């Protein structure tokens, strides 16, 4: 399938399919080209390996100095752009960088890195360690940051973890997730052996506490009688990461960013894991049931689920009556594109288009499984493609991230920020109510009637989104 905007880059056609009009893959999905180098000429919205490591996996750790080794722009990009909330704001409040300049590129940046680590540790003695993220510039000039990290660790007496996450290393931020998982596992996990009974303990793996998501579901697991040791990595401390190998079970929420560490723990420590989804009524219920089954706590799970569902259903039914039949376009980083169709069905809504930034083949297989025939499924969209899909499919709602909201508003399409949430939290049973509330506010806001009637027309565009796109108008 080739969009009009892609006439000059026909290679993009292999990244688009429509369910029902393709030959299924062995995994049961459609053959969507994914996790490959960006097509030349495609103005991709992907992030880099550094973004996936610093921004997603390592950045939420709340009590370490988050130090970017590179030009100051890389550090500024990663500072506070994802609201990984915690009971301490140290990791969000401060941004640290070696601020490499031209002289450092010519003569090397190793000494500046060592000096930066030592100075930061002296200035903030309360920090439990230092995470150092390598970027493109020091990687290209050959700085040995890992060796410097070892020297610095001896000098400050705290863990200094060096991440080889230079941005050019992978095709997207997905490789950064892998680097972050593997490095944290090798450098920290299992470095402390605590005493105590861990027979009914779990790790929540792959949740990053966007707008306090953990507050919605952690009490539910605790109500089962299960102890949570570590959250990987939302609202987590270094000391908790060190002992996460003691858990009896890993409960994986984000399969794309965190299955890596669960696999490594299974190989080394024999820790089993389950994949769950912590958004939505059915998904949250299934997660509690699966966890309870592992520990033989099925009766408790049903009690918790029954009480929670009864509490929220009057509100869910109210929003469902206002949202039923509405069409949705989902564009998220990875798994949310296949997590969220079920949530939307619970509100009576239909997904007509779904895309991810860095999904892999198995992600698209799951999207295929969770949407209906006729749904457009595509990989790594750019702004012009998003505009054309909004124009052609005319969804009632666009769920995406911060970068895309302005396209939606200009096109007159209601929008919900599913990436970092504008309000939230959205996880768990109570979060489902927040999710429905924000969708209702977006779709049924009176402003859309005013915009369609009063907005100044674009030159050459007659206001009919079906006839021509804004890009073509210009």
N, C-alpha and C positions, 0 to 999 in steps of 0.2 A: 504494500500500500504506500503510495507516494502523495504527500500533501503538496498543495500548490506552491507553498513557500520553499519547498525542497527541490524545485526543478533543476537548480544548479548543482545540487549535491544528491543525486539519485541514490547514492549508497545508503542514505537514511531510510530507504524503503524497507530494508530488512529488519529495522528496529520497530516496525509497526505491524500489528495483526488485529483482526477482528474475530472475536470468538464465534465459532460456528462456520467460519469460512476458511479454515486452515486444517492441515493434517496434523493431528496431535503428536507430540513428541513421546518417547518412551516414558517420560515422567508424567504424562497425562495432560500436558499443557500445549501451548502454541510455540512454534520456533521463533522466539524473539531474540534477536542478537543483543547481547548484554555483556557487561564486564569486559569490554574490549576498548582499545584506544579510540578516543574521540575522532570522528571523521573530520579531516581537514576542511575548514570553511564552516564548520558547525560551531556556533557561539554557545558552547556548553555552559550549563549552570553547575557543573560538578565542582566539588572541592578537591583539594589535593591530599596526599598521604599525611602531611603534617596536620591538616584540618581534622582528619579522622582520628588521629592519635591524640593530639592536644585538645581539640574541641569536643570530642565525644568521650573517649575512654579515660584519658589521664586527667583532663581538666576538672572533673567533678570532685576529685579527691580533696578534701576540705582543709587538711592541715599540713600541706607541703608548699614549698616555694615553687611556683610554676614558672620555670625560666626558659625562655626561648633563645636559642643560640643562633643569631642571625640578624639581619637588618631590622630596624624598629617596626617597619610596616607589618612584618609577619606577626609580631607580638600584639600590635594594636588590633589586627584583624581578629585575633582569638580572644581578646579581652572582653568578657562579659556578653558575648553575642549569643550565648545559650544560657538560660536561667537555671543552672544546676543549683538549686537552693539547698541549703544545709542549715544546721543549727549553729554554724559559724560562717561568717561571710569572708573569711580571710582569702579564700581562693578566688573570689569574685572581686573583692575590694582592691586588690593589688595586682599589678602586672609587672613582670620582671623580664628583662632582655639584656643581652650583651651589646646590643646596638652596634653591630659591625658596620664599619665605614670603609672608605676606599683604602686607607693605609692598612687596615686589618686584612683586607682581601689580598693585598700585595705581599704583606709580611707574615700573614697567618693570624688566626684568632684564638689560638690555644691559651696563651697567657691571659688574654682578656676574659676568656671563659673561666679559668681558674680563679682569677681575681673576683669576678662577678659572683661566683658561688660562695666564696669565703665572705665577701662583704655582705651579701644578702643574708647569710646565716648569722653573721654577727649582729646585723640590724634587726633581725626577727628571730631571736633565740627560741621563741615559743613554737616555731615550725618544727615538725617531726622529721623533716627530710627535704630533699630537693629533687624535683623532676626536671631534667634537661631535655629539651626537644631540639633535635638537629633540623636545620632547614637547608634549602638548596645551596646557598652561598658557601657555608663552611664545608659542605659535602663536596662541592666542586673543587675547592682549593686543597682538600685533603686533610683538614683538621682531624686529629685523633681524639674526638670528644670522649670516647669510652675510657681511654687511658687517663685523661684529665679527670673524669668523674671518679675513678679509683683513687687518684691522688687527693682529690678534694674530700672524699669520704673519710680518708684517714685524718685529714686536718681538722674537719669539723665534727667528727665522731657521730655522724648521722648518715642514714642511707642517702646516696646520691645515685639516682637511677637515670641512665642515659638512653634515650629513645632514638634509634636510627630511622627517623621518619621524614627525611628530606622529601619535599613535595613532589619532585619529578619521578619518584620511585615506582609509583603504580598508576593505573589507569583512572583511579578515582580515590576518594577518601576511604574506600573499603579496605585497601591495603593498610591504611593507618590503624584501623580497628585491629587487624591481625598483629601488627607490630606492637601496639599497646598491650594487647592481651598476652602475647608471648613474653614481652620484656617484663611486665609486672609479675607474671608467673615465675620466671626464672630468677628474678632479683629479690622478690619479697615473699611470695607464698611459701609457707612451710618453714620460714626462718625462725619461728618461735613455736615451742611445743607447750601449750597451756594444759593445766590439769582440769579435771572436771568431767561431767557426764555430757556427752554430745550425741547421745543416741537418738534424740528427737530434735535435731537441729538442721537448718537449711541455710543456703545462701540464695538470695535473690540476685540473679545474674542477668545483666543487660537492662537494668533500669537506671536512669540517670537523674531521677527526682526532678523532672520538669514541673515547675510550679507546685512542688510538694506532693507529687503523685503518691509517694510512699505512705503518706498519711491516710490515704483512702484504702490501701490494701494490707499494710503491715498488721493493723489490729485484727484483721480477719484471719490471717495465718496464726497469730498469737492466740486467737480464740479457739483454734483447733488444739492448742496445747503444744505448738511447735515454736521452738526458739530460733530466731534469726541471728546468725553470727555476723554475716557480712553482706553488704549491698555492693554489688559491683556495677557502677562505682558511685551511685548517688548517695550523698550524705555519708560518705565512708571516710574512715581514718586509716592511716598507714598501719596502725597496730591491728585493726580489724582485718585488713588484707593479709597480714602475716599469718593469721590463724584460720583463714577460710578453708584450708585443707581439712580441718577437723569436722566439717559439716557431714551429715549423713546423706544429704541429697542436695543437688544443685537444681534450682527452679529457674529455667531460662525464659526470660520475657522477650528479649530482642535476639532472634536467631542469627541475624546478619552480623551483629557487632560483638557477640559474646559467646557463641558456641565454641569458639577457639579455646578459651581458657577452660571450659567445661570438658572438652576433649582431652586437654593436657592433664587435668586433674583426674580424669577417669583412667588415663594410661598410667600415671605415676602413683596415684593413691587409691585407685579403684572406686572413686566416688561416682555413683550413678547420677544421671540427670534426666529431667523431663522438660519438654517444650510446652509452654503455656502462653496464653494471652491474658493480660490483666486489664483489658478494656472491655466494657460491655457486660450485659447481664449473663448471657450464655457462656461467654469466654471466662468470666470471673468465676462463675459457678463450676465450670469444668476444671479450672485451675485448682480450686479448693478441693474438689472431689479427687483429682489425681494425686495431689499431695497427701490428702487424708488416707487414700488407699495404700500409699507406700508405708505409712506408719500404723495402719489398722485403726484409723479414727473416723471411719465413714459416718457413723451416727452423729458425731459432733459437726461434721461438715454440713450435713443436711439441716441441722438445727440453725447453724449460722446462715446458710443460704436462705432458708425459709424466712427468717427474721428480717434479713436485709432486703430481700425482694419485696416483701410485704410493705416495707417502709417506703420504698421508692416508686412502686407501681402507680399510685394515683398521679404523681407528677409525670411519669413516663407516658401514661395514657393521655394526659392533657396535651403534652407536646406532640404525641403521635397523631392526635386528631387535627393538629395544625400543620403537620409536615407530610402526612401520607401522600404518596404519589409523586413527590418531588424527585428530580433527577440530580445526580451528583457526579462531579469529576474530582477524583482523588489523585493528587500528585505529592508523594512523600519520598523520604530518603530511601527507604527499603521496605521492611516488613509491614509497616502500617497500611500500605496499599492492599495487602491481603488480610490484615487483621480487621480493618474497619468496615468492609462491606457487611459483615454480620451485624455490627452496631447499627448501621444505617437501616438494615432490614428490620431491626427491632423498633425502629421509628417509622416504618412503613415506606422508606425511601429506596430508590434504585440507583445503583452505580452504572453509569453509561460510559465512563472512560476512567482508566487507571494507569498510572505511570510511576516509575521510581527513578531516582537519580543514579543509584549505584547498585541496583538489584542484580542478583545472579540468576542463572537458569532456574534454580529451584524456587526462587521467589516468584518468577513469572508463572511457573507451574501452579503455584498456590493461588496466585491472582486468578488464573484461568479457572481453577476449581471453585472459587468463591464468588464469581460474577456470572451474569446471565448471558445468553446468546445475544450477539449484536454489540457487545461491549468492546470498545476500542482499548487495546492494551499496547503500551509502547514504552520505550526505554530512553532515559536521559533526554527529555525534551528541552528545547531552547525557547526563548521568549516568543519568536515568531510562530513556532509550532503551537505553543500554548494559546496564543491569540487566535490562530486558525481553528483550533479545536473548540474554544469557547464560542467562536462565531458560528461554526458549522453545527455543533451539537447543542448549543444553547442550554447548558445545564442551569438548574435553579440555584445551585450552590457549587462553589469551587473550594476544596479543602487543600491547602498547600502551606508554604512557608513565607517568611518575611519578604523575600525577594519578589514573590509572585503577587502579593496583595495589590500592588499598584496597577499591574496589568488588569487584574479582575475589576478593580474600581473604575478604571478608564473604560472598560468594556461594559460597565453597568451590571456586573455579575456579583451577587452576594458572596462573601468570602469568610472563611473561618481559618485561623492560623492553627494548623494541626502539628506544626513542627516544634514551636516553642511556646505555644498557647498565649493568647492575650490575657486570659483570665485563668480558667482551670481551677484545680486539677481535673483531669479527664479519666484517670484510671479508677478501677473499682466500681462498686455499685453507686456510691454517692457521686463519683466523678461522671458517671453516665448521665446523671441529671444535669450536671454542669454542661456537658457536651450538648445535650438536647436543648438546653436553655440558650446556649450561644448560637446554635444553628437556627433556632426560632428567631432570635434577635436579628440575625443576619438576613434571613430570607424575608421575614415579615416586617422589616423596618420600612416605615413610610417614605424614607428618602428615595427609594428606588423609583417610585412613581414620579417624584419630582424631577429626578435626574433624567428620566426618559422624556419628560415633557419640556423641561426648561434648559437642559444642557445646550451650550453653544455647539452647533454642528461643526464637524471636521470638514475642511474644504475638500470637495470631491466625494464626500461620503454622505449618503442620504439617510443615515440613521438605521437602515435595515441591516442587521448583522448577518442576515442570510445571503445578502447580495455581494458584498465586498468587504474586505478587511481594512482596518485602518492603515496597515502597511501598504496595501495596494493603492489606497487613496492618496498617499504621499508619493 
